[in-house]
């Protein structure tokens, strides 16, 4: 049996892989290979090896070889040349195998060889290919699976109402209910990061108890990611010079029990991120490159990129100094936390 798990929802694909692992009695007959490291011969040799003391063998291929620079253009040129060649121009049998082996080193060559091997997978082998990308319906591997009694399972990240439905179903699957406001908080502030959402729901379910209902106050209290996102909204309001909105968000966070020193620390971290992102953006780096260079989550880098245009470097540097001064004032008890934070909001970003 051949399974093709693909799509941009890597969490659901891994969940499906976990279920498939549990369905069989593979014992020690399990191998997982990285598509970027394994050669085709090793892969097929493993698939063709009889299982030891069990009836089945499980082979998982995680990903495919990456496309090399210029590979697409080279493939197009070779395809064009192949059409013009005649039967007498083809290499002899002795050289054909060598050329085929060389072709397997490319992404397209590996895919073609794999598609040709799928009908030859032994009955005792369960072969699973997991791809964190969506393949077209016409893709050679999709067609090979469909034509040889394989299963193609595509996982797509939910959006909008679909994300809230996913959260509700996930909560039900772990034995709890969740009220609509709590669902909205998780969907709006965490977004389609399903692995993170699953972890948050697991934590909230333990806090609420089996059969209980997760409430919005539970999310605000326990989900650091939701709180961090609310502080992002505070930074947004400060960037827009909307002091009334900033004060409302600030007082809401304090009312929910957010410690003032933790608030200062988180805002300081965000301003530091803005300084780093602004510098990298001025060097011409894109969102994904900035996230990798700064060690940030992609959504954090994207959020920061939307904010940095509202600040000059001088304003960010001034805001950073103000935050450090406020932190020092709080630790030395020179003023009440509320007064120190209110003053920070009023003066935030002034570069004079």
C-alpha positions as a Markdown table, in Angstrom:
| # | Residue | x | y | z |
|---|---|---|---|---|
| 1 | Unk | 0.0 | 0.0 | 0.0 |
| 2 | Unk | 1.2 | 3.5 | -0.9 |
| 3 | Unk | 0.1 | 6.6 | 1.0 |
| 4 | Unk | 0.7 | 10.1 | -0.3 |
| 5 | Unk | 0.2 | 12.7 | 2.5 |
| 6 | Unk | 0.6 | 16.2 | 1.1 |
| 7 | Unk | -0.5 | 19.8 | 1.6 |
| 8 | Unk | 0.4 | 23.0 | 3.5 |
| 9 | Unk | -1.0 | 21.6 | 6.8 |
| 10 | Unk | 2.0 | 19.7 | 8.1 |
| 11 | Unk | 0.3 | 19.2 | 11.6 |
| 12 | Unk | -2.6 | 17.2 | 10.1 |
| 13 | Unk | -0.3 | 15.3 | 7.9 |
| 14 | Unk | 1.8 | 14.2 | 10.9 |
| 15 | Unk | -1.4 | 13.3 | 12.8 |
| 16 | Unk | -2.4 | 11.1 | 9.9 |
| 17 | Unk | 1.0 | 9.5 | 9.8 |
| 18 | Unk | 0.8 | 8.8 | 13.6 |
| 19 | Unk | -2.6 | 7.0 | 13.1 |
| 20 | Unk | -1.2 | 5.0 | 10.2 |
| 21 | Unk | 1.8 | 3.9 | 12.4 |
| 22 | Unk | -0.6 | 2.7 | 15.1 |
| 23 | Unk | -2.7 | 0.6 | 12.6 |
| 24 | Unk | 0.0 | -1.9 | 11.9 |
| 25 | Unk | 2.2 | -4.2 | 13.9 |
| 26 | Unk | 5.6 | -3.2 | 12.5 |
| 27 | Unk | 7.7 | -3.7 | 15.7 |
| 28 | Unk | 11.3 | -3.2 | 14.5 |
| 29 | Unk | 10.4 | -3.1 | 10.8 |
| 30 | Unk | 10.1 | 0.7 | 10.6 |
| 31 | Unk | 12.3 | 3.1 | 8.8 |
| 32 | Unk | 12.0 | 6.8 | 8.2 |
| 33 | Unk | 14.1 | 8.6 | 5.6 |
| 34 | Unk | 14.6 | 12.2 | 4.8 |
| 35 | Unk | 14.0 | 12.9 | 1.1 |
| 36 | Unk | 16.9 | 15.3 | 1.1 |
| 37 | Unk | 19.4 | 12.7 | 2.3 |
| 38 | Unk | 18.4 | 9.2 | 1.1 |
| 39 | Unk | 19.4 | 7.8 | -2.2 |
| 40 | Unk | 16.8 | 5.9 | -4.3 |
| 41 | Unk | 18.6 | 2.6 | -4.1 |
| 42 | Unk | 18.6 | 2.6 | -0.3 |
| 43 | Unk | 14.9 | 3.5 | -0.3 |
| 44 | Unk | 13.8 | 0.7 | -2.6 |
| 45 | Unk | 16.2 | -1.9 | -1.0 |
| 46 | Unk | 14.5 | -1.2 | 2.4 |
| 47 | Unk | 11.0 | -1.5 | 0.8 |
| 48 | Unk | 12.0 | -4.8 | -0.8 |
| 49 | Unk | 13.4 | -6.4 | 2.4 |
| 50 | Unk | 11.2 | -9.0 | 4.0 |
| 51 | Unk | 10.0 | -7.9 | 7.5 |
| 52 | Unk | 11.5 | -9.7 | 10.5 |
| 53 | Unk | 9.1 | -11.6 | 12.8 |
| 54 | Unk | 6.1 | -9.6 | 11.6 |
| 55 | Unk | 3.9 | -9.6 | 8.5 |
| 56 | Unk | 4.5 | -5.9 | 7.5 |
| 57 | Unk | 7.2 | -3.4 | 7.0 |
| 58 | Unk | 6.7 | 0.4 | 7.3 |
| 59 | Unk | 8.8 | 2.8 | 5.2 |
| 60 | Unk | 8.3 | 6.6 | 5.6 |
| 61 | Unk | 9.8 | 9.1 | 3.2 |
| 62 | Unk | 9.7 | 12.6 | 4.7 |
| 63 | Unk | 10.0 | 15.0 | 1.9 |
| 64 | Unk | 11.6 | 14.9 | -1.5 |
| 65 | Unk | 15.0 | 16.1 | -2.7 |
| 66 | Unk | 15.2 | 19.9 | -3.1 |
| 67 | Unk | 15.3 | 21.3 | -6.6 |
| 68 | Unk | 18.8 | 22.3 | -7.5 |
| 69 | Unk | 19.6 | 25.7 | -9.0 |
| 70 | Unk | 18.7 | 25.8 | -12.7 |
| 71 | Unk | 17.1 | 22.3 | -12.5 |
| 72 | Unk | 13.8 | 23.4 | -14.0 |
| 73 | Unk | 15.4 | 25.1 | -17.0 |
| 74 | Unk | 17.7 | 22.1 | -17.5 |
| 75 | Unk | 14.7 | 19.8 | -17.5 |
| 76 | Unk | 12.9 | 21.9 | -20.0 |
| 77 | Unk | 15.9 | 21.9 | -22.3 |
| 78 | Unk | 16.3 | 18.1 | -22.0 |
| 79 | Unk | 12.7 | 17.5 | -22.7 |
| 80 | Unk | 12.9 | 19.6 | -25.9 |
| 81 | Unk | 16.1 | 17.8 | -27.0 |
| 82 | Unk | 14.5 | 14.5 | -26.3 |
| 83 | Unk | 11.6 | 15.2 | -28.7 |
| 84 | Unk | 14.1 | 16.0 | -31.5 |
| 85 | Unk | 16.2 | 12.9 | -31.0 |
| 86 | Unk | 15.5 | 9.7 | -33.0 |
| 87 | Unk | 15.5 | 6.1 | -31.8 |
| 88 | Unk | 19.0 | 5.6 | -33.2 |
| 89 | Unk | 20.3 | 8.5 | -31.1 |
| 90 | Unk | 19.3 | 6.9 | -27.8 |
| 91 | Unk | 22.1 | 5.6 | -25.6 |
| 92 | Unk | 22.8 | 1.9 | -25.6 |
| 93 | Unk | 21.5 | -0.4 | -22.9 |
| 94 | Unk | 24.7 | -0.5 | -21.0 |
| 95 | Unk | 24.8 | 3.3 | -20.6 |
| 96 | Unk | 21.2 | 3.8 | -20.0 |
| 97 | Unk | 21.3 | 2.5 | -16.4 |
| 98 | Unk | 24.1 | 5.0 | -15.6 |
| 99 | Unk | 22.2 | 7.9 | -17.0 |
| 100 | Unk | 19.0 | 6.8 | -15.1 |
| 101 | Unk | 20.9 | 6.6 | -11.8 |
| 102 | Unk | 22.3 | 10.1 | -12.4 |
| 103 | Unk | 18.8 | 11.4 | -13.2 |
| 104 | Unk | 17.6 | 10.2 | -9.9 |
| 105 | Unk | 19.8 | 12.7 | -8.2 |
| 106 | Unk | 17.5 | 15.5 | -9.4 |
| 107 | Unk | 14.0 | 16.2 | -8.0 |
| 108 | Unk | 12.2 | 15.4 | -11.2 |
| 109 | Unk | 14.3 | 12.3 | -11.8 |
| 110 | Unk | 13.6 | 11.1 | -8.2 |
| 111 | Unk | 9.9 | 11.7 | -8.7 |
| 112 | Unk | 9.8 | 9.8 | -12.0 |
| 113 | Unk | 11.7 | 6.8 | -10.5 |
| 114 | Unk | 9.5 | 6.8 | -7.5 |
| 115 | Unk | 6.3 | 6.9 | -9.6 |
| 116 | Unk | 7.6 | 3.9 | -11.7 |
| 117 | Unk | 8.5 | 2.0 | -8.5 |
| 118 | Unk | 5.0 | 2.4 | -6.8 |
| 119 | Unk | 3.4 | -0.5 | -8.8 |
| 120 | Unk | 6.3 | -2.7 | -7.6 |
| 121 | Unk | 6.0 | -2.1 | -3.9 |
| 122 | Unk | 5.8 | -5.5 | -2.2 |
| 123 | Unk | 2.5 | -6.5 | -0.5 |
| 124 | Unk | 4.3 | -6.7 | 2.8 |
| 125 | Unk | 5.4 | -3.0 | 2.7 |
| 126 | Unk | 3.4 | 0.1 | 3.7 |
| 127 | Unk | 5.1 | 3.0 | 2.0 |
| 128 | Unk | 4.2 | 6.5 | 3.1 |
| 129 | Unk | 5.4 | 9.7 | 1.4 |
| 130 | Unk | 4.9 | 12.9 | 3.5 |
| 131 | Unk | 5.2 | 16.3 | 1.8 |
| 132 | Unk | 4.7 | 19.7 | 3.4 |
| 133 | Unk | 3.5 | 21.1 | 0.1 |
| 134 | Unk | 0.4 | 20.7 | -2.1 |
| 135 | Unk | 0.8 | 18.7 | -5.3 |
| 136 | Unk | -1.4 | 19.3 | -8.4 |
| 137 | Unk | -3.9 | 16.7 | -9.3 |
| 138 | Unk | -1.9 | 16.1 | -12.5 |
| 139 | Unk | 1.4 | 15.5 | -10.6 |
| 140 | Unk | 3.2 | 12.3 | -11.5 |
| 141 | Unk | 3.1 | 11.0 | -7.9 |
| 142 | Unk | -0.6 | 11.7 | -7.5 |
| 143 | Unk | -1.4 | 9.9 | -10.7 |
| 144 | Unk | 0.8 | 7.0 | -9.7 |
| 145 | Unk | -1.0 | 6.6 | -6.4 |
| 146 | Unk | -4.4 | 6.8 | -7.9 |
| 147 | Unk | -3.6 | 4.3 | -10.7 |
| 148 | Unk | -2.2 | 1.7 | -8.3 |
| 149 | Unk | -4.7 | 1.6 | -5.5 |
| 150 | Unk | -2.8 | 4.0 | -3.3 |
| 151 | Unk | -4.3 | 6.7 | -1.1 |
| 152 | Unk | -3.8 | 10.4 | -1.6 |
| 153 | Unk | -4.6 | 12.5 | 1.5 |
| 154 | Unk | -4.3 | 16.3 | 1.1 |
| 155 | Unk | -4.3 | 18.5 | 4.3 |
| 156 | Unk | -5.0 | 22.2 | 3.8 |
| 157 | Unk | -4.8 | 24.8 | 6.6 |
| 158 | Unk | -8.3 | 26.0 | 7.7 |
| 159 | Unk | -9.2 | 29.7 | 7.4 |
| 160 | Unk | -11.9 | 31.9 | 8.8 |
| 161 | Unk | -14.9 | 30.0 | 10.0 |
| 162 | Unk | -13.1 | 26.7 | 9.1 |
| 163 | Unk | -10.4 | 27.5 | 11.7 |
| 164 | Unk | -13.0 | 28.0 | 14.4 |
| 165 | Unk | -14.7 | 24.7 | 13.4 |
| 166 | Unk | -11.3 | 23.0 | 13.7 |
| 167 | Unk | -10.8 | 24.4 | 17.2 |
| 168 | Unk | -14.2 | 23.2 | 18.3 |
| 169 | Unk | -13.7 | 19.7 | 16.9 |
| 170 | Unk | -10.2 | 19.5 | 18.5 |
| 171 | Unk | -11.6 | 20.5 | 21.9 |
| 172 | Unk | -14.4 | 17.9 | 21.5 |
| 173 | Unk | -11.8 | 15.2 | 20.6 |
| 174 | Unk | -9.9 | 15.8 | 23.8 |
| 175 | Unk | -13.0 | 15.7 | 26.0 |
| 176 | Unk | -13.9 | 19.3 | 26.7 |
| 177 | Unk | -16.2 | 22.0 | 25.4 |
| 178 | Unk | -15.2 | 25.5 | 24.4 |
| 179 | Unk | -17.3 | 28.6 | 24.5 |
| 180 | Unk | -17.5 | 30.8 | 21.3 |
| 181 | Unk | -15.6 | 33.8 | 22.8 |
| 182 | Unk | -12.7 | 31.4 | 23.7 |
| 183 | Unk | -12.7 | 29.9 | 20.2 |
| 184 | Unk | -12.5 | 33.4 | 18.7 |
| 185 | Unk | -9.6 | 34.5 | 20.9 |
| 186 | Unk | -7.6 | 31.5 | 19.9 |
| 187 | Unk | -8.5 | 31.8 | 16.2 |
| 188 | Unk | -7.8 | 35.5 | 16.0 |
| 189 | Unk | -4.7 | 35.7 | 18.0 |
| 190 | Unk | -2.9 | 32.4 | 17.2 |
| 191 | Unk | -4.3 | 31.9 | 13.7 |
| 192 | Unk | -3.9 | 28.7 | 11.6 |
| 193 | Unk | -0.8 | 27.4 | 13.6 |
| 194 | Unk | -2.5 | 24.1 | 14.3 |
| 195 | Unk | 0.3 | 22.5 | 16.3 |
| 196 | Unk | 0.4 | 25.6 | 18.6 |
| 197 | Unk | -3.4 | 25.6 | 18.8 |
| 198 | Unk | -3.4 | 21.9 | 19.7 |
| 199 | Unk | -0.8 | 22.5 | 22.5 |
| 200 | Unk | -2.8 | 25.4 | 23.9 |
| 201 | Unk | -6.0 | 23.3 | 23.9 |
| 202 | Unk | -4.3 | 20.5 | 25.7 |
| 203 | Unk | -3.1 | 22.9 | 28.3 |
| 204 | Unk | -6.5 | 24.5 | 28.7 |
| 205 | Unk | -8.3 | 21.2 | 28.9 |
| 206 | Unk | -6.1 | 20.1 | 31.8 |
| 207 | Unk | -6.9 | 23.4 | 33.6 |
| 208 | Unk | -10.6 | 23.2 | 32.9 |
| 209 | Unk | -10.9 | 19.5 | 33.7 |
| 210 | Unk | -12.5 | 16.6 | 31.7 |
| 211 | Unk | -15.9 | 17.4 | 30.4 |
| 212 | Unk | -15.7 | 21.0 | 31.5 |
| 213 | Unk | -15.9 | 24.1 | 29.3 |
| 214 | Unk | -12.9 | 26.3 | 28.3 |
| 215 | Unk | -13.9 | 29.9 | 28.8 |
| 216 | Unk | -12.5 | 33.1 | 27.4 |
| 217 | Unk | -11.0 | 34.1 | 30.8 |
| 218 | Unk | -9.2 | 30.7 | 30.8 |
| 219 | Unk | -7.6 | 31.6 | 27.5 |
| 220 | Unk | -6.6 | 35.0 | 28.6 |
| 221 | Unk | -5.1 | 33.6 | 31.8 |
| 222 | Unk | -3.2 | 30.6 | 30.4 |
| 223 | Unk | -2.3 | 31.3 | 26.8 |
| 224 | Unk | 0.9 | 33.3 | 26.7 |
| 225 | Unk | 0.6 | 33.5 | 22.9 |
| 226 | Unk | -2.8 | 35.2 | 23.1 |
| 227 | Unk | -1.4 | 37.7 | 25.7 |
| 228 | Unk | 1.6 | 38.3 | 23.5 |
| 229 | Unk | -0.7 | 39.0 | 20.6 |
| 230 | Unk | -2.7 | 41.4 | 22.7 |
| 231 | Unk | 0.5 | 43.2 | 23.5 |
| 232 | Unk | 1.2 | 43.4 | 19.8 |
| 233 | Unk | -2.1 | 45.2 | 19.5 |
| 234 | Unk | -0.9 | 47.6 | 22.2 |
| 235 | Unk | 2.3 | 48.2 | 20.2 |
| 236 | Unk | 0.1 | 48.7 | 17.1 |
| 237 | Unk | -1.9 | 51.4 | 18.9 |
| 238 | Unk | 1.2 | 53.1 | 20.1 |
| 239 | Unk | 2.6 | 53.1 | 16.6 |
| 240 | Unk | -0.6 | 54.7 | 15.3 |
| 241 | Unk | -0.3 | 57.3 | 18.1 |
| 242 | Unk | -3.7 | 56.2 | 19.3 |
| 243 | Unk | -3.0 | 56.7 | 23.0 |
| 244 | Unk | -6.6 | 56.1 | 24.0 |
| 245 | Unk | -6.7 | 52.7 | 22.4 |
| 246 | Unk | -3.3 | 51.9 | 23.8 |
| 247 | Unk | -4.4 | 52.9 | 27.3 |
| 248 | Unk | -7.6 | 50.8 | 27.0 |
| 249 | Unk | -5.6 | 47.7 | 26.0 |
| 250 | Unk | -3.0 | 48.3 | 28.7 |
| 251 | Unk | -5.6 | 48.6 | 31.4 |
| 252 | Unk | -7.4 | 45.5 | 30.1 |
| 253 | Unk | -4.2 | 43.5 | 30.3 |
| 254 | Unk | -3.5 | 44.8 | 33.9 |
| 255 | Unk | -7.1 | 44.0 | 34.8 |
| 256 | Unk | -6.7 | 40.4 | 33.5 |
| 257 | Unk | -3.8 | 40.0 | 36.0 |
| 258 | Unk | -0.9 | 40.6 | 33.6 |
| 259 | Unk | 2.1 | 41.5 | 35.8 |
| 260 | Unk | 3.5 | 45.0 | 35.0 |
| 261 | Unk | 7.1 | 43.8 | 34.9 |
| 262 | Unk | 6.1 | 41.1 | 32.5 |
| 263 | Unk | 4.3 | 43.6 | 30.3 |
| 264 | Unk | 7.4 | 45.8 | 30.2 |
| 265 | Unk | 9.6 | 42.8 | 29.3 |
| 266 | Unk | 7.3 | 41.7 | 26.5 |
| 267 | Unk | 6.9 | 45.2 | 25.0 |
| 268 | Unk | 10.7 | 45.6 | 25.3 |
| 269 | Unk | 11.2 | 42.4 | 23.4 |
| 270 | Unk | 8.8 | 43.5 | 20.7 |
| 271 | Unk | 10.5 | 46.9 | 20.3 |
| 272 | Unk | 13.9 | 45.1 | 20.1 |
| 273 | Unk | 12.4 | 42.8 | 17.4 |
| 274 | Unk | 11.2 | 45.9 | 15.5 |
| 275 | Unk | 14.7 | 47.4 | 15.6 |
| 276 | Unk | 16.1 | 44.1 | 14.2 |
| 277 | Unk | 13.5 | 43.7 | 11.5 |
| 278 | Unk | 13.8 | 47.3 | 10.4 |
| 279 | Unk | 17.6 | 46.9 | 10.0 |
| 280 | Unk | 17.2 | 43.6 | 8.0 |
| 281 | Unk | 14.4 | 45.1 | 5.9 |
| 282 | Unk | 16.6 | 48.1 | 5.0 |
| 283 | Unk | 19.1 | 45.5 | 3.7 |
| 284 | Unk | 16.5 | 44.1 | 1.3 |
| 285 | Unk | 15.6 | 40.9 | 3.1 |
| 286 | Unk | 12.1 | 39.5 | 2.6 |
| 287 | Unk | 9.7 | 38.3 | 5.4 |
| 288 | Unk | 10.9 | 34.6 | 5.3 |
| 289 | Unk | 14.5 | 35.6 | 5.2 |
| 290 | Unk | 14.1 | 38.0 | 8.1 |
| 291 | Unk | 12.3 | 35.3 | 10.2 |
| 292 | Unk | 15.2 | 32.9 | 9.5 |
| 293 | Unk | 18.0 | 35.5 | 10.2 |
| 294 | Unk | 16.4 | 36.8 | 13.4 |
| 295 | Unk | 15.2 | 33.4 | 14.7 |
| 296 | Unk | 11.5 | 34.6 | 14.7 |
| 297 | Unk | 8.3 | 32.8 | 14.0 |
| 298 | Unk | 7.2 | 33.8 | 10.5 |
| 299 | Unk | 4.0 | 35.4 | 11.7 |
| 300 | Unk | 6.0 | 37.6 | 14.2 |
| 301 | Unk | 8.3 | 38.8 | 11.4 |
| 302 | Unk | 5.3 | 39.6 | 9.2 |
| 303 | Unk | 3.6 | 41.5 | 12.0 |
| 304 | Unk | 6.8 | 43.4 | 12.7 |
| 305 | Unk | 7.2 | 44.3 | 9.0 |
| 306 | Unk | 3.7 | 45.9 | 9.0 |
| 307 | Unk | 4.6 | 48.0 | 12.1 |
| 308 | Unk | 8.1 | 49.2 | 11.3 |
| 309 | Unk | 6.9 | 51.7 | 8.6 |
| 310 | Unk | 5.2 | 53.7 | 11.4 |
| 311 | Unk | 8.4 | 54.3 | 13.2 |
| 312 | Unk | 11.7 | 56.0 | 12.4 |
| 313 | Unk | 14.9 | 54.4 | 13.7 |
| 314 | Unk | 15.2 | 57.3 | 16.1 |
| 315 | Unk | 11.7 | 56.7 | 17.5 |
| 316 | Unk | 12.3 | 53.0 | 18.0 |
| 317 | Unk | 15.6 | 53.7 | 19.8 |
| 318 | Unk | 13.9 | 56.3 | 22.0 |
| 319 | Unk | 11.1 | 53.9 | 22.8 |
| 320 | Unk | 13.6 | 51.2 | 23.7 |
| 321 | Unk | 15.4 | 53.6 | 26.1 |
| 322 | Unk | 12.0 | 54.6 | 27.6 |
| 323 | Unk | 11.2 | 51.0 | 28.2 |
| 324 | Unk | 14.5 | 50.3 | 30.0 |
| 325 | Unk | 14.0 | 53.4 | 32.1 |
| 326 | Unk | 10.4 | 52.4 | 33.0 |
| 327 | Unk | 11.7 | 48.9 | 33.9 |
| 328 | Unk | 14.3 | 50.4 | 36.2 |
| 329 | Unk | 11.7 | 52.7 | 37.8 |
| 330 | Unk | 9.4 | 49.8 | 38.6 |
| 331 | Unk | 12.1 | 47.7 | 40.1 |
| 332 | Unk | 13.2 | 50.5 | 42.3 |
| 333 | Unk | 9.6 | 51.3 | 43.3 |
| 334 | Unk | 9.9 | 54.9 | 42.4 |
| 335 | Unk | 6.3 | 55.0 | 41.1 |
| 336 | Unk | 3.2 | 52.8 | 41.0 |
| 337 | Unk | 3.1 | 50.3 | 38.1 |
| 338 | Unk | 0.0 | 51.9 | 36.6 |
| 339 | Unk | 1.5 | 55.3 | 36.7 |
| 340 | Unk | 4.8 | 54.2 | 35.1 |
| 341 | Unk | 3.0 | 52.3 | 32.3 |
| 342 | Unk | 0.6 | 55.2 | 31.7 |
| 343 | Unk | 3.5 | 57.6 | 31.4 |
| 344 | Unk | 5.2 | 55.2 | 29.0 |
| 345 | Unk | 2.2 | 55.2 | 26.7 |
| 346 | Unk | 2.0 | 59.0 | 26.7 |
| 347 | Unk | 5.7 | 59.4 | 25.9 |
| 348 | Unk | 6.2 | 56.3 | 23.7 |
| 349 | Unk | 8.1 | 56.9 | 20.5 |
| 350 | Unk | 9.0 | 60.5 | 21.0 |
| 351 | Unk | 12.4 | 61.0 | 19.5 |
| 352 | Unk | 13.2 | 64.2 | 21.1 |
